[in-house]
Amino acid sequence: MDNHVCDALGRPDLIDLGEGLVCLRFESMKVVSALAAVRHLLDTGAVRPGDTLMDSSSGIYAYGLALACHRYGLRCHIIGSTTIDHVTRVQLDVLGATLEQMPPSDDLRLDQSRRVARVREVLREHPDYHWMRQYHDSIHYLGYREVADRVAAETGTGPLTVVGGVGSGASTGALATYLRERDPGTRLVGVQPFGSVTFGSDEVEDRGMIIAGIGSSIPFGNVDHTLYDTVHWTGFEPALAGSVDLLRRHAVFAGLSTGAAYLIARWERLRDPGRRVVFVAADTGHRYVEPVFARHAEAEPVEDLAPTAVHDLADLAPPWSRMEWGRAKPPAQGVYADDHSAAHG
């Protein structure tokens, strides 16, 4: 029996979709990384019950950190994206977390830079706050070891490919790191939106949207580019098609980044049918009902979609591009330079 709801929420489901395709479905994925990170900080004495933990978030990590703080008797302060929805705001409020949400913006890059600036301001005002640095502190890898162990145990001994959003780098990077301890041949396929600096698509405009949570307008310290074998960039329309098909075909109701990962996992599996492909479903589809699922009639058949193969970042273009990254080093704009004091996390 679990002692707190975050234990249950952090335990993902492994769903065999058939034909070598497996969905690693989380109710809310960042609960895993936040819970393990907070437990580590308490165990090492870096924080104590009653302290305030703070971070920036587009939604999922905010919820995970609030739950971890609730469990361990800590205070939680979130600098939130404009994309955080009403349901999440209400839950954060009831859980006792304080939320500073950025004003509405059509540019998620501006939203992210505003959040970073506000984090610095709050740290100057409250030097006793502990900045969790989910984008830069490798303690956020810790929670995925148990998940990787389960994936390895339940997917068999054949060659494996992991597909998922890059985001802060902790989820897919950690899964690949731990899985490769058993099988160095485990392949990692990262999913990016156009407009993200992480893998060099920041100059590519996508009039649809930047898919919140899997891309970034600033470099992240937790992204280890040398872990990724392949990178796909998808726009809104292919991701929508993937989300709708996943629900229609397999009854899995998940978010927009999951739709992109599913679409890409299908394509990678067809390209190399000898491998089992596990794709990460980071959260449920509830906050995407109106912008995605209500538009299901617009979804193209996934069988009609395919990426454009590119060999140079200058050739990236919507709606869907694919590049063999080959575990290479990051592009210049994706390099993180830590110019902040380590005293805050």
One Martini backbone bead per residue (centre of mass of N, CA, C, O) as a GRO file, in nm:
protein
  345
    1MET     BB    1   0.097   0.036   0.022
    2ASP     BB    2   0.063   0.358  -0.008
    3ASN     BB    3   0.157   0.675   0.161
    4HIS     BB    4   0.121   0.836  -0.116
    5VAL     BB    5   0.003   0.960  -0.411
    6CYS     BB    6   0.286   0.999  -0.553
    7ASP     BB    7   0.347   0.699  -0.582
    8ALA     BB    8   0.120   0.636  -0.785
    9LEU     BB    9   0.180   0.865  -0.997
   10GLY     BB   10   0.492   0.760  -1.042
   11ARG     BB   11   0.359   0.498  -1.165
   12PRO     BB   12   0.381   0.353  -1.450
   13ASP     BB   13   0.255   0.242  -1.755
   14LEU     BB   14   0.264  -0.061  -1.950
   15ILE     BB   15   0.173  -0.063  -2.300
   16ASP     BB   16   0.075  -0.294  -2.535
   17LEU     BB   17   0.018  -0.211  -2.886
   18GLY     BB   18   0.174  -0.372  -3.069
   19GLU     BB   19   0.415  -0.436  -3.293
   20GLY     BB   20   0.651  -0.327  -3.083
   21LEU     BB   21   0.463  -0.124  -2.915
   22VAL     BB   22   0.526   0.101  -2.631
   23CYS     BB   23   0.363   0.249  -2.351
   24LEU     BB   24   0.480   0.507  -2.127
   25ARG     BB   25   0.250   0.582  -1.876
   26PHE     BB   26   0.170   0.889  -1.732
   27GLU     BB   27   0.003   1.095  -1.531
   28SER     BB   28   0.277   1.251  -1.403
   29MET     BB   29   0.605   1.254  -1.463
   30LYS     BB   30   0.749   1.470  -1.258
   31VAL     BB   31   0.707   1.316  -0.995
   32VAL     BB   32   0.957   1.138  -1.011
   33SER     BB   33   1.181   1.362  -1.005
   34ALA     BB   34   1.087   1.532  -0.762
   35LEU     BB   35   1.081   1.316  -0.540
   36ALA     BB   36   1.379   1.221  -0.558
   37ALA     BB   37   1.509   1.498  -0.519
   38VAL     BB   38   1.390   1.568  -0.240
   39ARG     BB   39   1.490   1.319  -0.091
   40HIS     BB   40   1.792   1.381  -0.138
   41LEU     BB   41   1.802   1.657   0.005
   42LEU     BB   42   1.717   1.546   0.281
   43ASP     BB   43   1.934   1.321   0.316
   44THR     BB   44   2.181   1.548   0.280
   45GLY     BB   45   2.080   1.838   0.413
   46ALA     BB   46   2.003   2.071   0.207
   47VAL     BB   47   1.721   2.025   0.338
   48ARG     BB   48   1.432   2.114   0.540
   49PRO     BB   49   1.172   2.112   0.707
   50GLY     BB   50   1.006   2.422   0.593
   51ASP     BB   51   1.123   2.478   0.346
   52THR     BB   52   1.178   2.647   0.031
   53LEU     BB   53   1.076   2.556  -0.290
   54MET     BB   54   1.195   2.641  -0.627
   55ASP     BB   55   1.043   2.697  -0.961
   56SER     BB   56   1.016   2.648  -1.298
   57SER     BB   57   0.703   2.612  -1.501
   58SER     BB   58   0.454   2.458  -1.734
   59GLY     BB   59   0.322   2.231  -1.493
   60ILE     BB   60   0.423   1.938  -1.425
   61TYR     BB   61   0.645   2.012  -1.218
   62ALA     BB   62   0.474   2.174  -1.025
   63TYR     BB   63   0.301   1.936  -0.933
   64GLY     BB   64   0.530   1.751  -0.838
   65LEU     BB   65   0.653   1.946  -0.627
   66ALA     BB   66   0.398   1.987  -0.456
   67LEU     BB   67   0.374   1.691  -0.370
   68ALA     BB   68   0.652   1.660  -0.238
   69CYS     BB   69   0.607   1.885  -0.029
   70HIS     BB   70   0.359   1.763   0.102
   71ARG     BB   71   0.495   1.503   0.202
   72TYR     BB   72   0.768   1.667   0.349
   73GLY     BB   73   0.709   1.959   0.468
   74LEU     BB   74   0.711   2.180   0.234
   75ARG     BB   75   0.762   2.455   0.050
   76CYS     BB   76   0.603   2.615  -0.248
   77HIS     BB   77   0.745   2.784  -0.544
   78ILE     BB   78   0.605   2.917  -0.852
   79ILE     BB   79   0.716   2.984  -1.183
   80GLY     BB   80   0.480   3.034  -1.428
   81SER     BB   81   0.336   2.967  -1.703
   82THR     BB   82   0.089   3.069  -1.920
   83THR     BB   83  -0.001   2.749  -1.971
   84ILE     BB   84  -0.129   2.719  -1.711
   85ASP     BB   85  -0.401   2.577  -1.593
   86HIS     BB   86  -0.676   2.582  -1.393
   87VAL     BB   87  -0.650   2.303  -1.264
   88THR     BB   88  -0.358   2.341  -1.165
   89ARG     BB   89  -0.396   2.598  -1.000
   90VAL     BB   90  -0.594   2.480  -0.793
   91GLN     BB   91  -0.413   2.252  -0.686
   92LEU     BB   92  -0.181   2.429  -0.586
   93ASP     BB   93  -0.347   2.590  -0.384
   94VAL     BB   94  -0.449   2.350  -0.207
   95LEU     BB   95  -0.146   2.239  -0.152
   96GLY     BB   96   0.015   2.534  -0.083
   97ALA     BB   97   0.109   2.665  -0.329
   98THR     BB   98   0.285   2.915  -0.496
   99LEU     BB   99   0.184   3.133  -0.777
  100GLU     BB  100   0.364   3.274  -1.055
  101GLN     BB  101   0.216   3.404  -1.339
  102MET     BB  102   0.250   3.469  -1.646
  103PRO     BB  103   0.162   3.656  -1.882
  104PRO     BB  104   0.021   3.670  -2.161
  105SER     BB  105   0.151   3.485  -2.461
  106ASP     BB  106   0.251   3.410  -2.799
  107ASP     BB  107   0.550   3.376  -2.674
  108LEU     BB  108   0.728   3.121  -2.525
  109ARG     BB  109   1.006   3.254  -2.513
  110LEU     BB  110   0.924   3.496  -2.343
  111ASP     BB  111   0.809   3.335  -2.109
  112GLN     BB  112   1.080   3.200  -2.027
  113SER     BB  113   1.251   3.457  -1.976
  114ARG     BB  114   1.070   3.568  -1.753
  115ARG     BB  115   1.108   3.337  -1.553
  116VAL     BB  116   1.411   3.360  -1.516
  117ALA     BB  117   1.410   3.651  -1.408
  118ARG     BB  118   1.225   3.591  -1.162
  119VAL     BB  119   1.402   3.390  -1.017
  120ARG     BB  120   1.631   3.592  -0.957
  121GLU     BB  121   1.463   3.786  -0.790
  122VAL     BB  122   1.370   3.590  -0.565
  123LEU     BB  123   1.658   3.513  -0.468
  124ARG     BB  124   1.724   3.800  -0.372
  125GLU     BB  125   1.477   3.816  -0.169
  126HIS     BB  126   1.527   3.476  -0.109
  127PRO     BB  127   1.810   3.315  -0.016
  128ASP     BB  128   1.662   3.058   0.135
  129TYR     BB  129   1.585   2.947  -0.116
  130HIS     BB  130   1.537   2.651  -0.315
  131TRP     BB  131   1.665   2.581  -0.620
  132MET     BB  132   1.594   2.310  -0.828
  133ARG     BB  133   1.689   2.299  -1.124
  134GLN     BB  134   1.550   2.106  -1.348
  135TYR     BB  135   1.744   2.195  -1.601
  136HIS     BB  136   2.049   2.143  -1.428
  137ASP     BB  137   1.996   1.906  -1.221
  138SER     BB  138   2.087   1.564  -1.188
  139ILE     BB  139   1.878   1.471  -0.966
  140HIS     BB  140   1.644   1.426  -1.192
  141TYR     BB  141   1.738   1.127  -1.269
  142LEU     BB  142   1.685   0.928  -1.026
  143GLY     BB  143   1.372   0.839  -1.067
  144TYR     BB  144   1.438   0.657  -1.346
  145ARG     BB  145   1.560   0.388  -1.259
  146GLU     BB  146   1.306   0.225  -1.188
  147VAL     BB  147   1.180   0.254  -1.467
  148ALA     BB  148   1.406   0.115  -1.628
  149ASP     BB  149   1.386  -0.156  -1.486
  150ARG     BB  150   1.100  -0.216  -1.585
  151VAL     BB  151   1.143  -0.200  -1.885
  152ALA     BB  152   1.356  -0.426  -1.897
  153ALA     BB  153   1.174  -0.653  -1.767
  154GLU     BB  154   0.905  -0.613  -1.981
  155THR     BB  155   1.057  -0.606  -2.290
  156GLY     BB  156   1.299  -0.775  -2.287
  157THR     BB  157   1.609  -0.867  -2.483
  158GLY     BB  158   1.583  -0.695  -2.708
  159PRO     BB  159   1.600  -0.442  -2.899
  160LEU     BB  160   1.597  -0.086  -2.805
  161THR     BB  161   1.368   0.198  -2.820
  162VAL     BB  162   1.360   0.544  -2.725
  163VAL     BB  163   1.079   0.777  -2.704
  164GLY     BB  164   1.102   1.143  -2.648
  165GLY     BB  165   1.099   1.420  -2.492
  166VAL     BB  166   1.341   1.634  -2.400
  167GLY     BB  167   1.348   1.901  -2.263
  168SER     BB  168   1.536   1.885  -1.971
  169GLY     BB  169   1.666   1.567  -2.006
  170ALA     BB  170   1.579   1.360  -1.777
  171SER     BB  171   1.402   1.134  -1.889
  172THR     BB  172   1.542   1.024  -2.150
  173GLY     BB  173   1.832   1.039  -2.045
  174ALA     BB  174   1.795   0.848  -1.803
  175LEU     BB  175   1.682   0.599  -1.941
  176ALA     BB  176   1.928   0.554  -2.125
  177THR     BB  177   2.146   0.535  -1.913
  178TYR     BB  178   2.024   0.284  -1.757
  179LEU     BB  179   1.979   0.091  -2.002
  180ARG     BB  180   2.291   0.093  -2.094
  181GLU     BB  181   2.397  -0.081  -1.860
  182ARG     BB  182   2.281  -0.337  -2.015
  183ASP     BB  183   2.241  -0.182  -2.317
  184PRO     BB  184   2.431   0.006  -2.533
  185GLY     BB  185   2.215  -0.029  -2.788
  186THR     BB  186   2.030   0.172  -2.695
  187ARG     BB  187   1.799   0.382  -2.830
  188LEU     BB  188   1.769   0.747  -2.884
  189VAL     BB  189   1.471   0.951  -2.931
  190GLY     BB  190   1.414   1.283  -2.997
  191VAL     BB  191   1.175   1.541  -2.917
  192GLN     BB  192   1.096   1.838  -3.111
  193PRO     BB  193   1.039   2.162  -3.155
  194PHE     BB  194   1.006   2.424  -3.321
  195GLY     BB  195   1.220   2.680  -3.177
  196SER     BB  196   1.444   2.518  -3.044
  197VAL     BB  197   1.771   2.536  -2.906
  198THR     BB  198   1.884   2.255  -2.827
  199PHE     BB  199   1.893   2.144  -3.160
  200GLY     BB  200   1.885   2.409  -3.361
  201SER     BB  201   1.561   2.543  -3.420
  202ASP     BB  202   1.533   2.861  -3.347
  203GLU     BB  203   1.500   2.969  -3.667
  204VAL     BB  204   1.232   2.801  -3.682
  205GLU     BB  205   0.919   2.860  -3.796
  206ASP     BB  206   0.602   2.795  -3.624
  207ARG     BB  207   0.264   2.877  -3.657
  208GLY     BB  208   0.146   2.707  -3.450
  209MET     BB  209   0.359   2.578  -3.211
  210ILE     BB  210   0.503   2.536  -2.910
  211ILE     BB  211   0.565   2.253  -2.735
  212ALA     BB  212   0.521   2.231  -2.425
  213GLY     BB  213   0.816   2.087  -2.248
  214ILE     BB  214   1.019   1.991  -2.516
  215GLY     BB  215   1.133   2.280  -2.522
  216SER     BB  216   1.362   2.573  -2.586
  217SER     BB  217   1.508   2.913  -2.545
  218ILE     BB  218   1.715   2.768  -2.355
  219PRO     BB  219   1.970   2.629  -2.212
  220PHE     BB  220   2.034   2.297  -2.083
  221GLY     BB  221   2.213   2.108  -1.844
  222ASN     BB  222   2.048   1.817  -1.868
  223VAL     BB  223   2.138   1.801  -2.162
  224ASP     BB  224   2.264   1.513  -2.334
  225HIS     BB  225   2.346   1.493  -2.658
  226THR     BB  226   2.524   1.215  -2.650
  227LEU     BB  227   2.253   1.024  -2.617
  228TYR     BB  228   2.153   1.089  -2.911
  229ASP     BB  229   2.071   0.942  -3.220
  230THR     BB  230   1.787   1.090  -3.266
  231VAL     BB  231   1.598   1.361  -3.430
  232HIS     BB  232   1.278   1.517  -3.394
  233TRP     BB  233   1.067   1.752  -3.569
  234THR     BB  234   0.752   1.899  -3.466
  235GLY     BB  235   0.446   2.003  -3.527
  236PHE     BB  236   0.119   2.041  -3.462
  237GLU     BB  237  -0.021   1.856  -3.675
  238PRO     BB  238   0.128   1.586  -3.624
  239ALA     BB  239   0.064   1.575  -3.320
  240LEU     BB  240  -0.240   1.569  -3.350
  241ALA     BB  241  -0.253   1.308  -3.514
  242GLY     BB  242  -0.126   1.132  -3.293
  243SER     BB  243  -0.326   1.182  -3.063
  244VAL     BB  244  -0.582   1.083  -3.209
  245ASP     BB  245  -0.483   0.798  -3.289
  246LEU     BB  246  -0.421   0.695  -3.002
  247LEU     BB  247  -0.716   0.712  -2.911
  248ARG     BB  248  -0.864   0.561  -3.143
  249ARG     BB  249  -0.680   0.293  -3.152
  250HIS     BB  250  -0.587   0.273  -2.809
  251ALA     BB  251  -0.726   0.461  -2.580
  252VAL     BB  252  -0.507   0.692  -2.540
  253PHE     BB  253  -0.504   0.970  -2.316
  254ALA     BB  254  -0.295   1.232  -2.432
  255GLY     BB  255  -0.071   1.449  -2.502
  256LEU     BB  256   0.097   1.621  -2.747
  257SER     BB  257   0.381   1.498  -2.706
  258THR     BB  258   0.274   1.208  -2.731
  259GLY     BB  259   0.178   1.226  -3.022
  260ALA     BB  260   0.461   1.270  -3.134
  261ALA     BB  261   0.594   1.012  -3.017
  262TYR     BB  262   0.405   0.810  -3.151
  263LEU     BB  263   0.455   0.884  -3.444
  264ILE     BB  264   0.763   0.828  -3.430
  265ALA     BB  265   0.756   0.536  -3.326
  266ARG     BB  266   0.611   0.417  -3.568
  267TRP     BB  267   0.828   0.495  -3.776
  268GLU     BB  268   1.072   0.354  -3.642
  269ARG     BB  269   0.951   0.069  -3.645
  270LEU     BB  270   0.913   0.042  -3.955
  271ARG     BB  271   1.220   0.087  -4.019
  272ASP     BB  272   1.284  -0.118  -3.747
  273PRO     BB  273   1.134  -0.422  -3.676
  274GLY     BB  274   1.359  -0.550  -3.467
  275ARG     BB  275   1.247  -0.333  -3.268
  276ARG     BB  276   1.159  -0.212  -2.969
  277VAL     BB  277   0.919   0.055  -2.889
  278VAL     BB  278   0.943   0.321  -2.652
  279PHE     BB  279   0.705   0.558  -2.540
  280VAL     BB  280   0.644   0.874  -2.396
  281ALA     BB  281   0.383   0.953  -2.157
  282ALA     BB  282   0.359   1.237  -1.957
  283ASP     BB  283   0.037   1.283  -1.991
  284THR     BB  284  -0.264   1.381  -2.008
  285GLY     BB  285  -0.542   1.518  -2.220
  286HIS     BB  286  -0.715   1.742  -2.070
  287ARG     BB  287  -0.563   2.020  -2.166
  288TYR     BB  288  -0.635   1.924  -2.491
  289VAL     BB  289  -0.931   1.924  -2.578
  290GLU     BB  290  -0.967   2.190  -2.745
  291PRO     BB  291  -0.686   2.222  -2.914
  292VAL     BB  292  -0.719   1.904  -3.015
  293PHE     BB  293  -0.968   1.693  -2.983
  294ALA     BB  294  -1.190   1.888  -3.105
  295ARG     BB  295  -0.999   1.855  -3.389
  296HIS     BB  296  -1.015   1.557  -3.511
  297ALA     BB  297  -1.114   1.613  -3.811
  298GLU     BB  298  -0.817   1.738  -3.894
  299ALA     BB  299  -0.678   1.476  -3.889
  300GLU     BB  300  -0.436   1.304  -4.018
  301PRO     BB  301  -0.323   1.030  -4.139
  302VAL     BB  302  -0.047   0.867  -4.024
  303GLU     BB  303   0.021   0.709  -4.293
  304ASP     BB  304   0.072   1.002  -4.452
  305LEU     BB  305   0.320   1.041  -4.267
  306ALA     BB  306   0.652   1.201  -4.297
  307PRO     BB  307   0.973   1.263  -4.277
  308THR     BB  308   1.237   1.479  -4.331
  309ALA     BB  309   1.550   1.434  -4.433
  310VAL     BB  310   1.838   1.554  -4.256
  311HIS     BB  311   2.201   1.687  -4.244
  312ASP     BB  312   2.116   1.987  -4.164
  313LEU     BB  313   2.000   2.247  -3.976
  314ALA     BB  314   1.938   2.436  -4.226
  315ASP     BB  315   1.700   2.215  -4.332
  316LEU     BB  316   1.490   2.276  -4.147
  317ALA     BB  317   1.128   2.185  -4.161
  318PRO     BB  318   0.820   2.203  -4.182
  319PRO     BB  319   0.641   1.960  -4.008
  320TRP     BB  320   0.884   1.727  -4.048
  321SER     BB  321   1.193   1.625  -3.900
  322ARG     BB  322   1.502   1.427  -3.959
  323MET     BB  323   1.799   1.328  -3.755
  324GLU     BB  324   2.114   1.204  -3.735
  325TRP     BB  325   2.301   1.256  -3.451
  326GLY     BB  326   2.516   1.045  -3.320
  327ARG     BB  327   2.605   1.149  -3.036
  328ALA     BB  328   2.652   1.445  -3.043
  329LYS     BB  329   2.723   1.746  -2.999
  330PRO     BB  330   2.627   2.048  -2.944
  331PRO     BB  331   2.518   2.320  -3.041
  332ALA     BB  332   2.605   2.632  -2.972
  333GLN     BB  333   2.307   2.720  -2.866
  334GLY     BB  334   2.296   2.446  -2.662
  335VAL     BB  335   2.492   2.566  -2.457
  336TYR     BB  336   2.557   2.552  -2.117
  337ALA     BB  337   2.609   2.831  -1.890
  338ASP     BB  338   2.708   2.852  -1.558
  339ASP     BB  339   2.613   3.176  -1.399
  340HIS     BB  340   2.529   3.053  -1.123
  341SER     BB  341   2.473   2.992  -0.809
  342ALA     BB  342   2.506   2.693  -0.623
  343ALA     BB  343   2.349   2.777  -0.357
  344HIS     BB  344   2.053   2.734  -0.520
  345GLY     BB  345   2.102   2.412  -0.650
   0.00000   0.00000   0.00000
